[in-house]
Amino acid sequence: MLLLVLMFFFALFLTRFGVLDFLFNPNKPPTITMTTVLERIRLVSELATVRYTYSSIIRTERDLPPILAGLYRDSLVLVAVGNVTAGIDLSKLSESDVQITDGAISISLPPPEVFDCFLDESESYVASRETGLFASPAPDFDVQARRFAVRYFRDQSLEQGILNEAQAEATKVVETLFGTLYPDMSVDATVKPQSDAIQIAETCQ
């Protein structure tokens, strides 16, 4: 009697987790649901990013008339090395963004964003600091120079097309992923139009 009970629960376990179905139908195509697609896309979110690295010399100085510059001059030269990262936040996908039809998966991705901007502090440094005879070093010059560098790198990356590159990278990653997982299905990933206000991280402001 105990053996029959154990066999019953074992058979139930095999059925519940699809083991029997796999054993008797090894060539059965996988079941694809919107939930499955979303979960797998979100796993590769970090892969769908692009990073630009910059270096520049930033000079910050007090604005004075030439006659006073020798006495009250305050200037700082910063060698700045920084990074700007952009990509598509795949966690924002919803089920309505995924369409599954016979033999095809269509995915509508959110527009690209600027995720992060930061200076590499191990590479950035103050190269020089000069003050006039009666001037005291302004305590916020260093901070101002760093903020300027971050905003400058951000603007440079936008002008050089970091969002377009992030968009292309994201669609390529998603299409490659699902083309590998489901080789018998066509995969088409597109990106929604960018709104007037580009999403830019606080670290880039």
Contact map, one row per residue, 1 for C-alpha under 8 A:
1111100000000000000000000000000000000000000000000000000000000000000000000000000000000000000000000000000000000000000000000000000000000000000000000000000000000000000000000000000000000000000000000000000000000
1111110000000000000000000000000000000000000000000000000000000000000000000000000000000000000000000000000000000000000000000000000000000000000000000000000000000000000000000000000000000000000000000000000000000
1111111000000000000000000000000000000000000000000000000000000000000000000000000000000000000000000000000000000000000000000000000000000000000000000000000000000000000000000000000000000000000000000000000000000
1111111100000000000000000000000000000000000000000000000000000000000000000000000000000000000000000000000000000000000000000000000000000000000000000000000000000000000000000000000000000000000000000000000000000
1111111110000000000000000000000000000000000000000000000000000000000000000000000000000000000000000000000000000000000000000000000000000000000000000000000000000000000000000000000000000000000000000000000000000
0111111111000000000000000000000000000000000000000000000000000000000000000000000000000000000000000000000000000000000000000000000000000000000000000000000000000000000000000000000000000000000000000000000000000
0011111111100000000000000000000000000000000000000000000000000000000000000000000000000000000000000000000000000000000000000000000000000000000000000000000000000000000000000000000000000000000000000000000000000
0001111111110000000000000000000000000000000000000000000000000000000000000000000000000000000000000000000000000000000000000000000000000000000000000000000000000000000000000000000000000000000000000000000000000
0000111111111000000000000000000000000000000000000000000000000000000000000000000000000000000000000000000000000000000000000000000000000000000000000000000000000000000000000000000000000000000000000000000000000
0000011111111100000000000000000000000000000000000000000000000000000000000000000000000000000000000000000000000000000000000000000000000000000000000000000000000000000000000000000000000000000000000000000000000
0000001111111110000000000000000000000000000000000000000000000000000000000000000000000000000000000000000000000000000000000000000000000000000000000000000000000000000000000000000000000000000000000000000000000
0000000111111111000000000000000000000000000000000000000000000000000000000000000000000000000000000000000000000000000000000000000000000000000000000000000000000000000000000000000000000000000000000000000000000
0000000011111111100000000000000000000000000000000000000000000000000000000000000000000000000000000000000000000000000000000000000000000000000000000000000000000000000000000000000000000000000000000000000000000
0000000001111111111100000000000000000000000000000000000000000000000000000000000000000000000000000000000000000000000000000000000000000000000000000000000000000000000000000000000000000000000000000000000000000
0000000000111111111110000000000000000000000000000000000000000000000000000000000000000000000000000000000000000000000000000000000000000000000000000000000000000000000000000000000000000000000000000000000000000
0000000000011111111000000000000000000000000000000000000000000000000000000000000000000000000000000000000000000000000000000000000000000000000000000000000000000000000000000000000000000000000000000000000000000
0000000000001111111000000000000000000000000000000000000000000000000000000000000000000000000000000000000000000000000000000000000000000000000000000000000000000000000000000000000000000000000000000000000000000
0000000000000111111111000000000000000000000000000000000000000000000000000000000000000000000000000000000000000000000000000000000000000000000000000000000000000000000000000000000000000000000000000000000000000
0000000000000111111111100000000000000000000000000000000000000000000000000000000000000000000000000000000000000000000000000000000000000000000000000000000000000000000000000000000000000000000000000000000000000
0000000000000110011111110000000000000000000000000000000000000000000000000000000000000000000000000000000000000000000000000000000000000000000000000000000000000000000000000000000000000000000000000000000000000
0000000000000010011111111100000000000000000000000000000000000000000000000000000000000000000000000000000000000000000000000000000000000000000000000000000000000000000000000000000000000000000000000000000000000
0000000000000000011111111101000000000000000000000000000000000000000000000000000000000000000000000000000000000000000000000000000000000000000000000000000000000000000000000000000000000000000000000000000000000
0000000000000000001111111100000000000000000000000000000000000000000000000000000000000000000000000000000000000000000000000000000000000000000000000000000000000000000000000000000000000000000000000000000000000
0000000000000000000111111100000000000000000000000000000000000000000000000000000000000000000000000000000000000000000000000000000000000000000000000000000000000000000000000000000000000000000000000000000000000
0000000000000000000011111111000000000000000000000000000000000000000000000000000000000000000000000000000000000000000000000000000000000000000000000000000000000000000000000000000000000000000000000000000000000
0000000000000000000011111111000000000000000000000000000000000000000000000000000000000000000000000000000000000000000000000000000000000000000000000000000000000000000000000000000000000000000000000000000000000
0000000000000000000000001111100000000000000000000000000000000000000000000000000000000000000000000000000000000000000000000000000000000000000000000000000000000000000000000000000000000000000000000000000000000
0000000000000000000001001111110000000000000000000000000000000000000000000000000000000000000000000000000000000000000000000000000000000000000000000000000000000000000000000000000000000000000000000000000000000
0000000000000000000000000011111000000000000000000000000000000000000000000000000000000000000000000000000000000000000000000000000000000000000000000000000000000000000000000000000000000000000000000000000000000
0000000000000000000000000001111100000000000000000000000000000000000000000000000000000000000000000000000000000000000000000000000000000000000000000000000000000000000000000000000000000000000000000000000000000
0000000000000000000000000000111110000000000000000000000000000000000000000000000000000000000000000000000000000000000000000000000000000000000000000000000000000000000000000000000000000000000000000000000000000
0000000000000000000000000000011111011000000000000000000000000000000000000000000000000000000000000000000000000000000000000000000000000000000000000000000000000000000000000000000000000000000000000000000000000
0000000000000000000000000000001111111000000000000000000000000000000000000000000000000000000000000001000000000000000000000000000000000000000000000000000000000000000000000000000000000000000000000000000000000
0000000000000000000000000000000111111100000000000000000000000000000000000000000000000000000000100111000000000000000000000000000000000000000000000000000000000000000000000000000000000000000000000000000000000
0000000000000000000000000000000011111110000000000000000000000000000000000000000000000000000000100000000000000000000000000000000000000000000000000000000000000000000000000000000000000000000000000000000000000
0000000000000000000000000000000111111111000000000000000000000000000000000000000000000000000000000000000000000000000000000000000000000000000000000000000000000000000000000000000000000000000000000000000000000
0000000000000000000000000000000111111111100000000000000000000000000000000000000000000000000000000100000000000000000000000000000000000000000000000000000000000000000000000000000000000000000000000000000000000
0000000000000000000000000000000001111111110000000000000000000000000000000000000000000000000011100100000000000000000000000000000000000000000000000000000000000000000000000000000000000000000000000000000000000
0000000000000000000000000000000000111111111000000000000000000000000000000000000000000000000000000000000000000000000000000000000000000000000000000000000000000000000000000000000000000000000000000000000000000
0000000000000000000000000000000000011111111100000000000000000000000000000000000000000000000000000000000000000000000000000000000000000000000000000000000000000000000000000000000000000000000000000000000000000
0000000000000000000000000000000000001111111110000000000000000000000000000000000000000000010000000000000000000000000000000000000000000000000000000000000000000000000000000000010000000000000000000000000000000
0000000000000000000000000000000000000111111110000000000000000000000000000000000000000000011000000000000000000000000000000000000000000000000000000000000000000000000000000000000000000000000000000000000000000
0000000000000000000000000000000000000011111111000000000000000000000000000000000000000000000000000000000000000000000000000000000000000000000000000000000000000000000000000000000000000000000000000000000000000
0000000000000000000000000000000000000001111111110000000000000000000000000000000000000000000000000000000000000000000000000000000000000000000000000000000000000000000000000000100000000000000000000000000000000
0000000000000000000000000000000000000000111111111000000000000000000000000000000000000001111000000000000000000000000000000000000000000000000000000000000000000000000000000000000000000000000000000000000000000
0000000000000000000000000000000000000000001111111000000000000000000000000000000000000000000000000000000000000000000000000000000000000000000000000000000000000000000000000000000000000000000000000000000000000
0000000000000000000000000000000000000000000111111000000000000000000000000000000000000000000000000000000000000000000000000000000000000000000000000000000000000000000000000100100000000000000000000000000000000
0000000000000000000000000000000000000000000111111100000000000000000000000000000000000011000000000000000000000000000000000000000000000000000000000000000000000000000001001100100000000000000000000000000000000
0000000000000000000000000000000000000000000011111110000000000000000000000000000000001111000000000000000000000000000000000000000000000000000000000000000000000000000001001100000000000000000000000000000000000
0000000000000000000000000000000000000000000000011111000000000000000000000000000000001110000000000000000000000000000000000000000000000000000000000000000000000000010011001000000000000000000000000000000000000
0000000000000000000000000000000000000000000000001111100000000000000000000000000000111100000000000000000000000000000000000000000000000000000000000000000000000000010000000000000000000000000000000000000000000
0000000000000000000000000000000000000000000000000111110000000000000000000000000000111000000000000000000000000000000000000000000000000000000000000000000000001000010000000000000000000000000000000000000000000
0000000000000000000000000000000000000000000000000011111000000000000000000000000011110000000000000000000000000000000000000000000000000000000000000000000000000000000000000000000000000000000000000000000000000
0000000000000000000000000000000000000000000000000001111100000000000000000000000011100000000000000000000000000000000000000000000000000000000000000000000010000000000000000000000000000000000000000000000000000
0000000000000000000000000000000000000000000000000000111110000000000000000000001111000000000000000000000000000000000000000000000000000000000000000000000000000000000000000000000000000000000000000000000000000
0000000000000000000000000000000000000000000000000000011111000000000000000000001110000000000000000000000000000000000000000000000000000000000000000000100000000000000000000000000000000000000000000000000000000
0000000000000000000000000000000000000000000000000000001111100000000000000000111100000000000000000000000000000000000000000000000000000000000000000000000000000000000000000000000000000000000000000000000000000
0000000000000000000000000000000000000000000000000000000111110000000000000000111100000000000000000000000000000000000000000000000000000000000000001000100000000000000000000000000000000000000000000000000000000
0000000000000000000000000000000000000000000000000000000011111000000000000011110000000000000000000000000000000000000000000000000000000000000000001000000000000000000000000000000000000000000000000000000000000
0000000000000000000000000000000000000000000000000000000001111100000000000011100000000000000000000000000000000000000000000000000000000000000010011000000000000000000000000000000000000000000000000000000000000
0000000000000000000000000000000000000000000000000000000000111110000000001111000000000000000000000000000000000000000000000000000000000000000010000000000000000000000000000000000000000000000000000000000000000
0000000000000000000000000000000000000000000000000000000000011111000000001110000000000000000000000000000000000000000000000000000000000000000000000000000000000000000000000000000000000000000000000000000000000
0000000000000000000000000000000000000000000000000000000000001111100000000000000000000000000000000000000000000000000000000000000000000000000000000000000000000000000000000000000000000000000000000000000000000
0000000000000000000000000000000000000000000000000000000000000111110110011000000000000000000000000000000000000000000000000000000000000000000000000000000000000000000000000000000000000000000000000000000000000
0000000000000000000000000000000000000000000000000000000000000011111110000000000000000000000000000000000000000000000000000000000000000000000000000000000000000000000000000000000000000000000000000000000000000
0000000000000000000000000000000000000000000000000000000000000001111111000000000000000000000000000000000000000000000000000000000000000000000000000000000000000000000000000000000000000000000000000000000000000
0000000000000000000000000000000000000000000000000000000000000000111111000000000000000000000000000000000000000000000000000000000000000000000000000000000000000000000000000000000000000000000000000000000000000
0000000000000000000000000000000000000000000000000000000000000001111111111000000000000000000000000000000000000000000000000000000000000000000000000000000000000000000000000000000000000000000000000000000000000
0000000000000000000000000000000000000000000000000000000000000001111111111000000000000000000000000000000000000000000000000000000000010000000000000000000000000000000000000000000000000000000000000000000000000
0000000000000000000000000000000000000000000000000000000000000000011111111000000000000000000000000000000000000000000000000000000000011000000000000000000000000000000000000000000000000000000000000000000000000
0000000000000000000000000000000000000000000000000000000000000000000111111000000000000000000000000000000000000000000000000000000000011110000000000000000000000000000000000000000000000000000000000000000000000
0000000000000000000000000000000000000000000000000000000000000001000111111100000000000000000000000000000000000000000000000000000000111110000000000000000000000000000000000000000000000000000000000000000000000
0000000000000000000000000000000000000000000000000000000000001101000111111110000000000000000000000000000000000000000000000000000001111010000000000000000000000000000000000000000000000000000000000000000000000
0000000000000000000000000000000000000000000000000000000000001100000000011111000000000000000000000000000000000000000000000000000011110011110000000000000000000000000000000000000000000000000000000000000000000
0000000000000000000000000000000000000000000000000000000000111100000000001111100000000000000000000000000000000000000000000000000011100000000000000000000000000000000000000000000000000000000000000000000000000
0000000000000000000000000000000000000000000000000000000000111000000000000111110000000000000000000000000000000000000000000000011111000000000011000000000000000000000000000000000000000000000000000000000000000
0000000000000000000000000000000000000000000000000000000011110000000000000011111000000000000000000000000000000000000000000000011110000000000000000000000000000000000000000000000000000000000000000000000000000
0000000000000000000000000000000000000000000000000000000011100000000000000001111100000000000000000000000000000000000000000001111100000000000001001100000000000000000000000000000000000000000000000000000000000
0000000000000000000000000000000000000000000000000000001111000000000000000000111110000000000000000000000000000000000000000001111000000000000000000000000000000000000000000000000000000000000000000000000000000
0000000000000000000000000000000000000000000000000000001111000000000000000000011111000000000000000000000000000000000000110011100000000000000000000100100000000000000000000000000000000000000000000000000000000
0000000000000000000000000000000000000000000000000000111100000000000000000000001111100000000000000000000000000000000000111011000000000000000000000000000000000000000000000000000000000000000000000000000000000
0000000000000000000000000000000000000000000000000000111000000000000000000000000111110000000000000000000000000000000011110000000000000000000000000000110010000000000000000000000000000000000000000000000000000
0000000000000000000000000000000000000000000000000011110000000000000000000000000011111000000000000000000000000000000111110000000000000000000000000000000010000000000000000000000000000000000000000000000000000
0000000000000000000000000000000000000000000000000011100000000000000000000000000001111100000000000000000000000000011111000000000000000000000000000000000011001000000000000000000000000000000000000000000000000
0000000000000000000000000000000000000000000000001111000000000000000000000000000000111110000000000000000000000000011110000000000000000000000000000000000000000000000000000000000000000000000000000000000000000
0000000000000000000000000000000000000000000000001110000000000000000000000000000000011111000000000000000000000001111100000000000000000000000000000000000000000000011001000000000000000000000000000000000000000
0000000000000000000000000000000000000000000000011100000000000000000000000000000000001111100000000000000000000001111000000000000000000000000000000000000000000000001001100100000000000000000000000000000000000
0000000000000000000000000000000000000000000010011000000000000000000000000000000000000111110000000000000000001111100000000000000000000000000000000000000000000000000001100100000000000000000000000000000000000
0000000000000000000000000000000000000000000010000000000000000000000000000000000000000011111100000000000000000101100000000000000000000000000000000000000000000000000000000000000000000000000000000000000000000
0000000000000000000000000000000000000000110010000000000000000000000000000000000000000001111110000000000000001100000000000000000000000000000000000000000000000000000000000000000000000000000000000000000000000
0000000000000000000000000000000000000000010010000000000000000000000000000000000000000000111110000000000000000000000000000000000000000000000000000000000000000000000000000000000000000000000000000000000000000
0000000000000000000000000000000000000000000000000000000000000000000000000000000000000000111111000000000000000100000000000000000000000000000000000000000000000000000000000000000000000000000000000000000000000
0000000000000000000000000000000000000100000000000000000000000000000000000000000000000000011111101000000000001100000000000000000000000000000000000000000000000000000000000000000000000000000000000000000000000
0000000000000000000000000000000000000100000000000000000000000000000000000000000000000000000111111100000000000000000000000000000000000000000000000000000000000000000000000000000000000000000000000000000000000
0000000000000000000000000000000001100100000000000000000000000000000000000000000000000000000011111100000000000000000000000000000000000000000000000000000000000000000000000000000000000000000000000000000000000
0000000000000000000000000000000000000000000000000000000000000000000000000000000000000000000001111110000000000000000000000000000000000000000000000000000000000000000000000000000000000000000000000000000000000
0000000000000000000000000000000000000000000000000000000000000000000000000000000000000000000011111110000000111000000000000000000000000000000000000000000000000000000000000000000000000000000000000000000000000
0000000000000000000000000000000001001100000000000000000000000000000000000000000000000000000001111111000011110000000000000000000000000000000000000000000000000000000000000000000000000000000000000000000000000
0000000000000000000000000000000001000000000000000000000000000000000000000000000000000000000000011111100011100000000000000000000000000000000000000000000000000000000000000000000000000000000000000000000000000
0000000000000000000000000000000011000000000000000000000000000000000000000000000000000000000000000111111111000000000000000000000000000000000000000000000000000000000000000000000000000000000000000000000000000
0000000000000000000000000000000000000000000000000000000000000000000000000000000000000000000000000011111110000000000000000000000000000000000000000000000000000000000000000000000000000000000000000000000000000
0000000000000000000000000000000000000000000000000000000000000000000000000000000000000000000000000001111100000000000000000000000000000000000000000000000000000000000000000000000000000000000000000000000000000
0000000000000000000000000000000000000000000000000000000000000000000000000000000000000000000000000001111110000000000000000000000000000000000000000000000000000000000000000000000000000001110000000000000000000
0000000000000000000000000000000000000000000000000000000000000000000000000000000000000000000000000001111111000000000000000000000000000000000000000000000000000000000000000000000000000000111100000000000000000
0000000000000000000000000000000000000000000000000000000000000000000000000000000000000000000000000111101111100000000000000000000000000000000000000000000000000000000000000000000000000000111100000000000000000
0000000000000000000000000000000000000000000000000000000000000000000000000000000000000000000000000111000111110000000000000000000000000000000000000000000000000000000000000000000000000000001111000000000000000
0000000000000000000000000000000000000000000000000000000000000000000000000000000000000000000000001110000011111000000000000000000000000000000000000000000000000000000000000000000000000000001111000000000000000
0000000000000000000000000000000000000000000000000000000000000000000000000000000000000000000000001100000001111100000000000000000000000000000000000000000000000000000000000000000000000000000011110000000000000
0000000000000000000000000000000000000000000000000000000000000000000000000000000000000001010010001000000000111110000000000000000000000000000000000000000000000000000000000010000000000000000011110000000000000
0000000000000000000000000000000000000000000000000000000000000000000000000000000000000001110110000000000000011111000000000000000000000000000000000000000000000000000000000000000000000000000000110000000000000
0000000000000000000000000000000000000000000000000000000000000000000000000000000000000001000000000000000000001111100000000000000000000000000000000000000000000000000000100000000000000000000000111100000000000
0000000000000000000000000000000000000000000000000000000000000000000000000000000000000111100000000000000000000111110000000000000000000000000000000000000000000000001101100000000000000000000000000100001000000
0000000000000000000000000000000000000000000000000000000000000000000000000000000000000111100000000000000000000011111000000000000000000000000000000000000000000000001000000000000000000000000000000000011100000
0000000000000000000000000000000000000000000000000000000000000000000000000000000000011110000000000000000000000001111110000000000000000000000000000000000000000000001000000000000000000000000000000000011110000
0000000000000000000000000000000000000000000000000000000000000000000000000000000000011110000000000000000000000000111110000000000000000000000000000000000000000000000000000000000000000000000000000000000110000
0000000000000000000000000000000000000000000000000000000000000000000000000000000000111100000000000000000000000000011111000000000000000000000000000000000000000000000000000000000000000000000000000000000111110
0000000000000000000000000000000000000000000000000000000000000000000000000000000001111000000000000000000000000000011111100000000000000000000000000000010011000000000000000000000000000000000000000000000010110
0000000000000000000000000000000000000000000000000000000000000000000000000000000001110000000000000000000000000000000111110000000000000000000000000000010000000000000000000000000000000000000000000000000000110
0000000000000000000000000000000000000000000000000000000000000000000000000000000111100000000000000000000000000000000011111001000000000000000000000100010000000000000000000000000000000000000000000000000000000
0000000000000000000000000000000000000000000000000000000000000000000000000000000111100000000000000000000000000000000001111111000000000000000000000000000000000000000000000000000000000000000000000000000000000
0000000000000000000000000000000000000000000000000000000000000000000000000000000010000000000000000000000000000000000000111111100000000000000000000000000000000000000000000000000000000000000000000000000000000
0000000000000000000000000000000000000000000000000000000000000000000000000000000000000000000000000000000000000000000000011111000000000000000000000000000000000000000000000000000000000000000000000000000000000
0000000000000000000000000000000000000000000000000000000000000000000000000000000110000000000000000000000000000000000000011111100000000000000000000000000000000000000000000000000000000000000000000000000000000
0000000000000000000000000000000000000000000000000000000000000000000000000000011110000000000000000000000000000000000000111111110000000000000000000000000000000000000000000000000000000000000000000000000000000
0000000000000000000000000000000000000000000000000000000000000000000000000000011100000000000000000000000000000000000000001011111000000000000000000000000000000000000000000000000000000000000000000000000000000
0000000000000000000000000000000000000000000000000000000000000000000000000001111000000000000000000000000000000000000000000001111110000000000001000000000000000000000000000000000000000000000000000000000000000
0000000000000000000000000000000000000000000000000000000000000000000000000001111000000000000000000000000000000000000000000000111110000000000000000000000000000000000000000000000000000000000000000000000000000
0000000000000000000000000000000000000000000000000000000000000000000000000001110000000000000000000000000000000000000000000000011111000000000000000000000000000000000000000000000000000000000000000000000000000
0000000000000000000000000000000000000000000000000000000000000000000000000111100000000000000000000000000000000000000000000000011111100000000000000000000000000000000000000000000000000000000000000000000000000
0000000000000000000000000000000000000000000000000000000000000000000000001111000000000000000000000000000000000000000000000000000111110000000000000000000000000000000000000000000000000000000000000000000000000
0000000000000000000000000000000000000000000000000000000000000000000000011110000000000000000000000000000000000000000000000000000011111111100000000000000000000000000000000000000000000000000000000000000000000
0000000000000000000000000000000000000000000000000000000000000000000011111100000000000000000000000000000000000000000000000000000001111111000000000000000000000000000000000000000000000000000000000000000000000
0000000000000000000000000000000000000000000000000000000000000000000001111000000000000000000000000000000000000000000000000000000000111110000000000000000000000000000000000000000000000000000000000000000000000
0000000000000000000000000000000000000000000000000000000000000000000000110000000000000000000000000000000000000000000000000000000000111111000000000000000000000000000000000000000000000000000000000000000000000
0000000000000000000000000000000000000000000000000000000000000000000000111100000000000000000000000000000000000000000000000000000000111111100000000000000000000000000000000000000000000000000000000000000000000
0000000000000000000000000000000000000000000000000000000000000000000000000100000000000000000000000000000000000000000000000000000000110111110000000000000000000000000000000000000000000000000000000000000000000
0000000000000000000000000000000000000000000000000000000000000000000000000100000000000000000000000000000000000000000000000000000000100011111000000000000000000000000000000000000000000000000000000000000000000
0000000000000000000000000000000000000000000000000000000000000000000000000100000000000000000000000000000000000000000000000000000000000001111110000000000000000000000000000000000000000000000000000000000000000
0000000000000000000000000000000000000000000000000000000000000000000000000000000000000000000000000000000000000000000000000000000000000000111111000000000000000000000000000000000000000000000000000000000000000
0000000000000000000000000000000000000000000000000000000000000000000000000000000000000000000000000000000000000000000000000000000000000000011111110000000000000000000000000000000000000000000000000000000000000
0000000000000000000000000000000000000000000000000000000000011000000000000001000000000000000000000000000000000000000000000000000000000000011111111000000000000000000000000000000000000000000000000000000000000
0000000000000000000000000000000000000000000000000000000000000000000000000001010000000000000000000000000000000000000000000000010000000000001111111100000000000000000000000000000000000000000000000000000000000
0000000000000000000000000000000000000000000000000000000000000000000000000000000000000000000000000000000000000000000000000000000000000000000111111110000000000000000000000000000000000000000000000000000000000
0000000000000000000000000000000000000000000000000000000000010000000000000000000000000000000000000000000000000000000000000000000000000000000111111111000000000000000000000000000000000000000000000000000000000
0000000000000000000000000000000000000000000000000000000001110000000000000000010000000000000000000000000000000000000000000000000000000000000011111111100000000000000000000000000000000000000000000000000000000
0000000000000000000000000000000000000000000000000000000000000000000000000000010100000000000000000000000000000000000000100000000000000000000001111111110000000000000000000000000000000000000000000000000000000
0000000000000000000000000000000000000000000000000000000000000000000000000000000000000000000000000000000000000000000000000000000000000000000000111111111000000000000000000000000000000000000000000000000000000
0000000000000000000000000000000000000000000000000000000000000000000000000000000000000000000000000000000000000000000000000000000000000000000000011111111100000000000000000000000000000000000000000000000000000
0000000000000000000000000000000000000000000000000000000101000000000000000000000101000000000000000000000000000000000000000000000000000000000000001111111110000000000000000000000000000000000000000000000000000
0000000000000000000000000000000000000000000000000000000000000000000000000000000001000000000000000000000000000000000011100000000000000000000000000111111111000000000000000000000000000000000000000000000000011
0000000000000000000000000000000000000000000000000000000000000000000000000000000000000000000000000000000000000000000000000000000000000000000000000011111111100000000000000000000000000000000000000000000000011
0000000000000000000000000000000000000000000000000000000000000000000000000000000000000000000000000000000000000000000000000000000000000000000000000001111111110000000000000000000000000000000000000000000000000
0000000000000000000000000000000000000000000000000000010000000000000000000000000001110000000000000000000000000000000010000000000000000000000000000000111111111000000000000000000000000000000000000000000000000
0000000000000000000000000000000000000000000000000000000000000000000000000000000000010000000000000000000000000000000010000000000000000000000000000000011111111100000000000000000000000000000000000000000000010
0000000000000000000000000000000000000000000000000000000000000000000000000000000000000000000000000000000000000000000000000000000000000000000000000000001111111110000000000000000000000000000000000000000000000
0000000000000000000000000000000000000000000000000000000000000000000000000000000000000000000000000000000000000000000000000000000000000000000000000000000111111111000000000000000000000000000000000000000000000
0000000000000000000000000000000000000000000000000001000000000000000000000000000000010000000000000000000000000000000000000000000000000000000000000000000011111111110000000000000000000000000000000000000000000
0000000000000000000000000000000000000000000000000000000000000000000000000000000000000000000000000000000000000000000000000000000000000000000000000000000001111111111000000000000000000000000000000000000000000
0000000000000000000000000000000000000000000000000000000000000000000000000000000000000000000000000000000000000000000000000000000000000000000000000000000000111111110000000000000000000000000000000000000000000
0000000000000000000000000000000000000000000000000000000000000000000000000000000000000000000000000000000000000000000000000000000000000000000000000000000000011111110000000000000000000000000000000000000000000
0000000000000000000000000000000000000000000000000000000000000000000000000000000000000000000000000000000000000000000000000000000000000000000000000000000000001111111110000000000000000000000000000000000000000
0000000000000000000000000000000000000000000000000111000000000000000000000000000000000100000000000000000000000000000000000000000000000000000000000000000000001111111111000000000000000000000000000000000000000
0000000000000000000000000000000000000000000000000000000000000000000000000000000000000110000000000000000000000001110000000000000000000000000000000000000000000100111111100000000000000000000000000000000000000
0000000000000000000000000000000000000000000000000000000000000000000000000000000000000000000000000000000000000001000000000000000000000000000000000000000000000000111111110000000000000000000000000000000000000
0000000000000000000000000000000000000000000000000100000000000000000000000000000000000000000000000000000000000000000000000000000000000000000000000000000000000000111111111000000000000000000000000000000000000
0000000000000000000000000000000000000000000000011100000000000000000000000000000000000111000000000000000000000001000000000000000000000000000000000000000000000000011111111100000000000000000000000000000000000
0000000000000000000000000000000000000000000000000000000000000000000000000000000000000011000000000000000000000011000000000000000000000000000000000000000000000000001111111110000000000000000000100000000000000
0000000000000000000000000000000000000000000000000000000000000000000000000000000000000000000000000000000000000000000000000000000000000000000000000000000000000000000111111111000000000000000000000000000000000
0000000000000000000000000000000000000000000000011100000000000000000000000000000000000000000000000000000000000000000000000000000000000000000000000000000000000000000011111111100000000000000000000000000000000
0000000000000000000000000000000000000000000000111000000000000000000000000000000000000011000000000000000000000000000000000000000000000000000000000000000000000000000001111111110000000000000000000000000000000
0000000000000000000000000000000000000000000000000000000000000000000000000000000000000000000000000000000000001000000000000000000000000000000000000000000000000000000000111111111000000000000011100000000000000
0000000000000000000000000000000000000000000000000000000000000000000000000000000000000000000000000000000000000000000000000000000000000000000000000000000000000000000000011111111100000000000000000000000000000
0000000000000000000000000000000000000000000100110000000000000000000000000000000000000000000000000000000000000000000000000000000000000000000000000000000000000000000000001111111110000000000000000000000000000
0000000000000000000000000000000000000000100000000000000000000000000000000000000000000000000000000000000000000000000000000000000000000000000000000000000000000000000000000111111111000000000010000000000000000
0000000000000000000000000000000000000000000000000000000000000000000000000000000000000000000000000000000000000000000000000000000000000000000000000000000000000000000000000011111111100000001110000000000000000
0000000000000000000000000000000000000000000000000000000000000000000000000000000000000000000000000000000000000000000000000000000000000000000000000000000000000000000000000001111111110000000000000000000000000
0000000000000000000000000000000000000000000000000000000000000000000000000000000000000000000000000000000000000000000000000000000000000000000000000000000000000000000000000000111111111000000000000000000000000
0000000000000000000000000000000000000000000000000000000000000000000000000000000000000000000000000000000000000000000000000000000000000000000000000000000000000000000000000000011111111110001000000000000000000
0000000000000000000000000000000000000000000000000000000000000000000000000000000000000000000000000000000000000000000000000000000000000000000000000000000000000000000000000000001111111111111000000000000000000
0000000000000000000000000000000000000000000000000000000000000000000000000000000000000000000000000000000000000000000000000000000000000000000000000000000000000000000000000000000111111110000000000000000000000
0000000000000000000000000000000000000000000000000000000000000000000000000000000000000000000000000000000000000000000000000000000000000000000000000000000000000000000000000000000011111110000000000000000000000
0000000000000000000000000000000000000000000000000000000000000000000000000000000000000000000000000000000000000000000000000000000000000000000000000000000000000000000000000000000001111111100000000000000000000
0000000000000000000000000000000000000000000000000000000000000000000000000000000000000000000000000000000000000000000000000000000000000000000000000000000000000000000000000000000001111111110000000000000000000
0000000000000000000000000000000000000000000000000000000000000000000000000000000000000000000000000000001000000000000000000000000000000000000000000000000000000000000000000000000000100111110000000000000000000
0000000000000000000000000000000000000000000000000000000000000000000000000000000000000000000000000000001110000000000000000000000000000000000000000000000000000000000000000000000000100111111000000000000000000
0000000000000000000000000000000000000000000000000000000000000000000000000000000000000000000000000000001110000000000000000000000000000000000000000000000000000000000000000000000000100011111100000000000000000
0000000000000000000000000000000000000000000000000000000000000000000000000000000000000000000000000000000111100000000000000000000000000000000000000000000000000000000000000000001001100000111110000000000000000
0000000000000000000000000000000000000000000000000000000000000000000000000000000000000000000000000000000111100000000000000000000000000000000000000000000000000000000000000000001000000000011111000000000000000
0000000000000000000000000000000000000000000000000000000000000000000000000000000000000000000000000000000001111000000000000000000000000000000000000000000000000000000000000010011000000000001111100000000000000
0000000000000000000000000000000000000000000000000000000000000000000000000000000000000000000000000000000001111000000000000000000000000000000000000000000000000000000000000010000000000000000111110000000000000
0000000000000000000000000000000000000000000000000000000000000000000000000000000000000000000000000000000000011110000000000000000000000000000000000000000000000000000000100010000000000000000011111000000000000
0000000000000000000000000000000000000000000000000000000000000000000000000000000000000000000000000000000000011110000000000000000000000000000000000000000000000000000000000000000000000000000001111100000000000
0000000000000000000000000000000000000000000000000000000000000000000000000000000000000000000000000000000000000010000000000000000000000000000000000000000000000000000000000000000000000000000000111110000000000
0000000000000000000000000000000000000000000000000000000000000000000000000000000000000000000000000000000000000011000000000000000000000000000000000000000000000000000000000000000000000000000000011111110000000
0000000000000000000000000000000000000000000000000000000000000000000000000000000000000000000000000000000000000000000000000000000000000000000000000000000000000000000000000000000000000000000000001111110000000
0000000000000000000000000000000000000000000000000000000000000000000000000000000000000000000000000000000000000000000000000000000000000000000000000000000000000000000000000000000000000000000000000111110000000
0000000000000000000000000000000000000000000000000000000000000000000000000000000000000000000000000000000000000000000000000000000000000000000000000000000000000000000000000000000000000000000000000111111000000
0000000000000000000000000000000000000000000000000000000000000000000000000000000000000000000000000000000000000000110000000000000000000000000000000000000000000000000000000000000000000000000000000111111100000
0000000000000000000000000000000000000000000000000000000000000000000000000000000000000000000000000000000000000001110000000000000000000000000000000000000000000000000000000000000000000000000000000000111110000
0000000000000000000000000000000000000000000000000000000000000000000000000000000000000000000000000000000000000000111100000000000000000000000000000000000000000000000000000000000000000000000000000000011111011
0000000000000000000000000000000000000000000000000000000000000000000000000000000000000000000000000000000000000000011110000000000000000000000000000000000000000000000000000000000000000000000000000000001111111
0000000000000000000000000000000000000000000000000000000000000000000000000000000000000000000000000000000000000000000100000000000000000000000000000000000000000000000000000000000000000000000000000000000111111
0000000000000000000000000000000000000000000000000000000000000000000000000000000000000000000000000000000000000000000111000000000000000000000000000000000000000000000000000000000000000000000000000000000011111
0000000000000000000000000000000000000000000000000000000000000000000000000000000000000000000000000000000000000000000111000000000000000000000000000000011001000000000000000000000000000000000000000000000111111
0000000000000000000000000000000000000000000000000000000000000000000000000000000000000000000000000000000000000000000000000000000000000000000000000000011000000000000000000000000000000000000000000000000111111
